Amino acid sequence: MNEQMNKNLEMFKHLKESKWPNVGDKVKFKGADGFFYPHFTNVIQFAKDNLKVGEIYTVRKCEVYSSWCAVWLDEIEGDNLFHLPMFEWPLKEETNE
C-alpha cells in the first residue's frame, strides 16, 4: 500500500510546481524600463518611483490573465500591482561556494 502511495505522490509531484509565483515567493526587481504588456503607464511609473532595482520583494498576490501576469508585493501597501516581467523569478538559489 505504501509503495502505491509513493508512486501516486511522485506522479502528481509536478502539480505542486507552478509556472507562476505563489504567495510568499521572493522576486527580484529588474527595473521598469522597456515595454510591458499591457502598457499601463501608471503601473510602470509607480514601479520606477517605489521599487529599487536589485531589491528582493515578497509576493502577496498573483493573478494570471490571458496574456500577462500581475503581482502584488507585501512590502508595498495598498492595491498597487506590478507586471511579473519586471522581476526575476524564480530566483536562483545563492550558494556560499
Salt bridges, closest charged atoms under 4 A:
GLU3 OE2 - LYS7 NZ 3.73
ASP33 OD1 - LYS48 NZ 3.46
GLU63 OE2 - LYS61 NZ 3.30
GLU88 OE2 - LYS92 NZ 3.56
